[in-house]
Amino acid sequence: MSYSIQLIRKNEQTTNEWSGGFTTQLAIYPEDADYKERNFKWRISSAIVELEESVFTSLPDINRLIMVIDGEMTLKHEGHHHVHLKPFEQDRFSGGWTTRSFGKVRDFNLMLSEGCNGDLEAITVEKGGYHETVNPNNPIGRQIAEAFYCITGPLQITIDDQEAIDVEEGDLLLLNSEPSETSISIKIINKAEAEANVIRASVIF
């Protein structure tokens, strides 16, 4: 199966201030897209919310998924639902909704433009253990991106028992695959002295 691997180290990521705190862009597609121009297909970021109450930036035509990393957050989407999130719980909503956030947290964000589908998954790997997963076969003429964000580590991620990449806390491993009839085996190996936590973001575009 044809795929490419990109390891984005913590010190290579860009952090900017916003009205509620700080946000770090972890990955964006296309790579030359600009969040401010809203010309991306998908974007992955992590934010620190320093205000007890804030209003999310309006992002019409963007679907959003948010997962809490640290702290607790209540999201109230006017005219829609509201939800209280604890660490590694998530919510999916339209960026065009008016959304108020309550609680100081660190979170993980996946933004999807029209035509893209995506999911988030929290993965815990016990001390001395590993977690195996599969990037599904993809014969439908669309690309698949799999991102693995290391919350606590270090980890080693192996791809099809061929590539072995060491990943530290705050690093993002990005795997892009082309249309294929075969799947990719991915193993996350815990190299830490305690349990390790990873967030997996999957995007079809």
JOKACOR-V764077 format. One record per pair of residues at least 24 apart in sequence whose ideal C-beta (glycine too) atoms are under 6 Angstrom apart, sorted by sequence separation. I is the first residue (numbers start at 0). GAP is how many residues later the second one is. D is the distance in Angstrom with one decimal. If there is no record, write none. Layout:
BEGIN
((I & GAP & D) (I & GAP & D))
END
This chain:
BEGIN
((22 & 24 & 4.2) (74 & 24 & 6.0) (75 & 24 & 4.8) (159 & 24 & 5.8) (64 & 25 & 6.0) (65 & 25 & 5.5) (146 & 25 & 5.8) (147 & 25 & 4.5) (159 & 25 & 5.3) (21 & 26 & 4.7) (74 & 26 & 5.8) (20 & 27 & 4.5) (64 & 27 & 5.0) (146 & 27 & 5.1) (20 & 28 & 4.9) (72 & 28 & 6.0) (73 & 28 & 4.3) (19 & 29 & 5.1) (20 & 29 & 3.9) (63 & 29 & 5.6) (73 & 29 & 5.9) (145 & 29 & 4.4) (157 & 29 & 4.6) (72 & 30 & 4.1) (89 & 30 & 5.3) (19 & 31 & 4.8) (63 & 31 & 4.9) (71 & 31 & 5.3) (144 & 31 & 5.2) (156 & 31 & 5.5) (70 & 32 & 6.0) (72 & 32 & 4.6) (61 & 33 & 3.7) (70 & 33 & 5.7) (143 & 33 & 4.9) (154 & 33 & 5.8) (155 & 33 & 4.4) (19 & 34 & 3.6) (70 & 34 & 3.6) (87 & 34 & 3.8) (155 & 35 & 5.7) (58 & 36 & 2.9) (59 & 36 & 4.0) (69 & 36 & 4.3) (154 & 36 & 6.0) (67 & 37 & 5.3) (68 & 37 & 4.5) (153 & 37 & 4.6) (68 & 38 & 5.9) (140 & 38 & 5.1) (67 & 39 & 5.3) (68 & 39 & 5.8) (152 & 39 & 5.6) (65 & 41 & 5.4) (66 & 41 & 4.6) (137 & 41 & 5.3) (154 & 41 & 5.7) (134 & 42 & 5.9) (137 & 42 & 5.6) (138 & 42 & 5.1) (55 & 43 & 4.2) (65 & 43 & 5.5) (152 & 43 & 5.2) (136 & 44 & 5.6) (151 & 44 & 5.3) (54 & 45 & 5.6) (64 & 45 & 4.3) (136 & 45 & 5.6) (151 & 45 & 4.8) (136 & 46 & 4.6) (150 & 46 & 4.0) (53 & 47 & 5.0) (63 & 47 & 5.6) (135 & 47 & 5.5) (149 & 48 & 5.9) (52 & 49 & 5.4) (61 & 49 & 5.2) (62 & 49 & 4.5) (133 & 49 & 5.0) (134 & 49 & 3.9) (147 & 50 & 5.5) (148 & 50 & 4.5) (147 & 52 & 5.6) (60 & 53 & 5.6) (66 & 53 & 5.1) (132 & 53 & 5.1) (146 & 54 & 4.3) (48 & 55 & 5.7) (64 & 55 & 5.1) (131 & 55 & 5.1) (48 & 56 & 5.1) (145 & 56 & 5.6) (129 & 57 & 5.6) (130 & 57 & 4.5) (47 & 58 & 5.2) (144 & 58 & 4.4) (129 & 59 & 4.5) (46 & 60 & 5.4) (143 & 60 & 5.5) (128 & 61 & 5.6) (45 & 62 & 5.3) (141 & 62 & 5.4) (142 & 62 & 5.7) (124 & 63 & 5.7) (44 & 64 & 4.7) (124 & 65 & 4.2) (43 & 66 & 5.7) (126 & 67 & 5.7) (42 & 68 & 4.4) (126 & 68 & 5.8) (125 & 69 & 5.4) (41 & 70 & 5.3) (123 & 71 & 5.8) (124 & 71 & 4.6) (40 & 72 & 5.2) (123 & 73 & 5.6) (41 & 74 & 5.4) (40 & 75 & 5.6) (122 & 75 & 4.4) (121 & 77 & 5.9) (122 & 77 & 5.8) (120 & 79 & 4.4) (119 & 81 & 5.6) (118 & 83 & 5.0) (117 & 85 & 4.3) (115 & 87 & 6.0) (116 & 87 & 4.7) (115 & 89 & 4.4) (107 & 91 & 5.2) (109 & 91 & 5.0) (43 & 103 & 5.6) (25 & 146 & 4.6) (26 & 147 & 5.4) (43 & 157 & 5.6) (6 & 158 & 5.8) (9 & 160 & 3.3) (9 & 161 & 5.6) (41 & 161 & 5.0) (8 & 162 & 5.4) (7 & 164 & 4.5) (40 & 164 & 5.1) (6 & 166 & 5.5) (5 & 168 & 4.4) (4 & 170 & 5.7) (2 & 172 & 5.9) (3 & 172 & 4.9) (2 & 174 & 4.2) (1 & 176 & 4.3) (0 & 179 & 4.2) (0 & 181 & 4.7) (0 & 183 & 5.6))
END
